[in-house]
Structure formats: C-alpha cells, structure tokens
Amino acid sequence: MGADASFPRWGSCSLHGLNVEVGAGLDKDALPGGGAGITIPPYFWGEAPPVAAELGFPVYAGYSQARALMGEGATADLTRLSRQARDMVAEMFASIGSRDELLGDQEASRSRPRPRVVQLRLSPELALWKSTQHAIGNVLPPKGKGLRHASPEVLALLGATDWPDAITTNNALFGGAMTGMLIGAADVRTMFSNYVTDMAVNYEYGYIHVFPHLLGLVQDALADAHALGTPGGRQRREAVAIGIPYIQDKMALEVANKTRLKDRSALIMDRRAAQVIYLFDCSVLGIGADAMAQGFDVGAIMSDLILSVNSHDVIDVGSDLVNSEIMNSFLNVADIAASSVVSEAALRAIYDAYAATGARTFTQRWHEPSARMVVNEYTWHINNDRHMLFRRALLGWPKARKSPARPQREADFDEVFDAGFHTTGFSRPLDPEYACDGEETCNHVRRFLDRQDEDLLHALWWSLVTGPLEYVRQGKVDEQREEHFAESSRLQMAQLFSKGLVNEMAWLLGHASHHAWQVNYIYEAAMFGSILDGGALIGKLDREEEASEELAGSP
C-alpha cells in the first residue's frame, strides 16, 4: 500500500511527515548509570529483526508469574489466555443480581472463589469529603469523548492533513500514533499501518459510530501484505485480531447492564486472573506481540501491558465507580472489592503497589517498545480531550502527598499482591543509579537537559511537569490554562518528532511518568480528584452509545 520510497504513502495517506531521520547516537553519558546495558536499535530497522539476531535482548530478573503466564507469547498463547479472559468477564456480568451478589462476599467466599461483580461504597471519611467538596463547587465534570481533531499546526507538522478523520483526533494522534512514533518500525509504511491496527482500541470509545470508515481502515491494516511480511508484523496483527472479541464482548455486556453498574466493580478471584484480564483490557496487545516476536523479554512486556492499564485507571477511580466500568484495576483489588469499601488507606496501598511495579519500566527499561508505549500514557492523559488530568489533580491535590518517596521503590506485580490479589505492602528501594533526588526538576533531568542542545526538550519538561505543578498547587480552576498546557505539549512533541529527537523525548516522558507516580504525586492527586466526579454518566457509558457494529477481521 505505497508508492516509491521517496514519497511514501499508505493508501491515500501521505507519510512524508513521518519519514524522519532518528539519530542512533543518543548521548548515554546524559543518562543515569551512563546508559549501561541499553541497546537502541535503528529507528527504521528494515527487513531483519533489530539487533536481536546478533546481540539478543536482556531477560530481566523478576517478572516471574507474568513470564510463566505468557509462555512464549506466541499467537497460540494469546488465544488461550483470551478465552480465559472472555470467560471470566462473562461470568462477572452474569453474577449481577445473582444469589452470590445478594449474599455478599463473606458468605459467597465460603465456596470456591469465582469472579463476580460486587457493590462498593465510599468510606464514611471519603463520602464526607466528597459531599463537602461538592457543596463548595469542587465537582469534576464528566469525561470527554476524545473526538476533537488536532490543530492545523500539529497536523501540518506530522504531515497528517490528508489522513482520514478517524485517525486525526488528539486522542488518536497522541495515543496510538505517538506511541508508534516513539517505537519505530521496519519502515515508515509499516509504522503507519501499525498505528491503524492499534486504532482498534478506539472501538471501545465508540469511534466506530462517529467515524464509520474506521472499520475499513483497521481491516486494511490487518490485511496489509507489506506489514505482514516484516519482523513481528504478522504476530502483531494476529494479536490485534485476538483482542478485538474481548473488547466487543465487554462492550456488549456493559450496554446490556449499564443501568445496573453504578458503584459496582469486579471482584477478581486471584492475582493470576487479574493479570490475564488486564492483559486484554489494555487493548494494545499488538504492541506487545510485535516486541515479543522480535526477542524482547516476554515477562517484562506483559508487565508493561498491565502497567498501561494501571496508568489509565489511576485517574479514573472515582469516575469508574459511578459509570458503567467494572474493570478498574484499583477497585478490583481485594483490599477494596472484598471489603466493599473504598477507603483512603486502601487506595494509597494499591497506589503504592502499582507505582512500584512501574519504576523499572520508567527509569531503566524506558527504551524498549512496550515501555515506550507506557511512558506515553502520561502525556496521553494530558492531550486526549478526555481525561482532564490537571483538573483531576487540582481537585485532589489537598489529599496527595507533598514529599517524594524516600527511597523510591520498585517491585513486581507478583510481589506487591499476594495470590488472593490483596496488597502485600512489599517493595524494595529502586537501584540508587536510577532513583533521582526527588526535586521538581531532579538531578537526572538537570543532567539530561544540560547535555542537550534542543530548547524544545526544556520546554516539554515545563509543559508536562513544572508548569502544571504550579497550576495545580494554586488551586484555582482555569480551563484556558489547562488547554494551554495540552496544546503546548502537543506542538512540542510533534516538533521533537519532526526533528528526529525520538529517543530523547522517550527518556524525558519516562522520567515525567516516574515523577507522576513517586515524586510529585500528580497521579495520586488525580486519583483523589476523580472521587469528585459529578455523576453525569451514572447509568450511561462514557462513549458514544449507538448500536454496536462489528469490528472484525483477521490477518
């Protein structure tokens, strides 16, 4: 699906804006530990698997249960796990109004634990705080639908002015497109095709109803003969096709039960089941399958895919409590789901558990494909016209910790949760080489930026961290200022990409993500701010609610 290499196209879409030169010579002396052990393959790596055939990629200590669950990460493994995830989600929704739900957890748990939906309530302290804040006007608006198109300036920088509407929203461009642009591919045509396959995630946001042509685009990308012939290309498309039925099943069940889901959440029977379900709830399985096929660590990749769910859910806790979403990885943990109470102490314990699971991804493994996907989550929350990250953080700031974690912590999923999916409280200090000093612009960021000639990197740190913290701390809502942060970061990221500073941007996004979890606690503030959701989506879905269309297709 392209013309000659000097003017690449994918179908009717010009790709000249994506055909950038990315330098392989990242200054490793600017990185913690001097960048020891980091192998960054060529951005467009051609017909051979990147570097792995000659050097191999590291298999990391830990990630034990994830590695065991994933097997080899082959299509057969994903198919097996998909069946398990779909069966468990169906069983959860079937439990609504059943005898087990009416009996409550204590009596139902005497029999063999099964996945089911349970009724939750805020603790008296959180309920009082919510009502008090609402009384003085501190109410979180409903989530947006992520349908606004990117500005003409952004579209021009990316050469996207002739792309179809479905793939030029801020939500799409700074989600799937920017993730692909951070990772690279065999060539520019494959990178664009990969982006289109990853648009299947937007089916969950109702895109298919607003942009009916998305169906044909995704089917074309899944059947893209050129991309199927590249390393990892077939496995990626097979994984996307495997993941689509999970999305469809879950959406149909939400539609059927939407009026009965307020204050309800899934009680997942154990840690193993949680990892299987979140693997498919991430909706970006293709990115992981592609990386696994190229030789990256299977266990680390599964951990990253799950972390992307946690990074999404942390700012949606309160919103998901009142809308139709039962699969929130904070509310599902047994600390909350088995007690039926959403308390401040439980939320902090779960928050710290997930923060620990992300530390190595953000500080040590930021350069790997699945890690680059997760580091983009933070900026996606800012840019997607959906989550209002800084509004949530401002509203929840009084409850967030004001001092960085000392020491910063790390651990694996199967260490922070026990077999029954309760938090354990366990974590270990992050390797001192990768832990920063906890300043707003920390020693690692100062060293990194001091060795860069590009002012845009300094500007991006301000748009993502310094400026927003100043705004959040002052406590007064200013919608125009929030939009300024978002559009500034969109333009800066597009400009950095067009200059080929992809690796530099990926490192900076990774450290901004680490700060959001464990240094400035913007994510914790947003988590508590989400509790102040005004409930406009009670009994509704947080997406377009037209009759569902099939988004099927396989490579």
Secondary structure, 3 states (H helix, E strand, C coil): CCCCCCCCEECCEECCCCCCCCCCCCCHHHCHHHHCCCCCCCCECCCCCCCCCCCCCCCCCCCHHHHHHHCCCCHHHHHHHHHHHHHHHHHHHHCCCCHHHHHCHHHHCCCCCCCEEEECEECHHHHHHHHHHHHCCCCECCCCCCCCECCHHHHHHCCCCCCCHHHCEHHHHHHHHHHHHHHCECCHHHHHHHHHHHHHHHHHHCHHHHCCCHHHHHHHHHCCHHHHCCCCHHHHHHHHHHHHHHHHHHHHHHHHHHHHCCCEEEECCCHHHHHHHHHHHCCCHHHHHHHHHCCCCHHHHHHHHHHHHHHHHCCCHHHHHHCCCCCCCCCCCHHHHCCCEECHHHHHHHHHHHHHHHHHHHHCCCCCHHHHHHHHHHHHHHHCCCCCHHHHHHHHHHHCCCCCCCCCEECCHHHHECCCCCECCCCEECCCCCCCCCCCCCHHHHHHHHCCCCHHHHHHHHHHHHHHHHHHHHCCCCHHHHHHHHHHHHHHHHHHHHCCCHHHHHHHHHHHHHHHHHCCCHHHHHHHHHCCECCCCCCCCCCCCCCCCCCCCCC
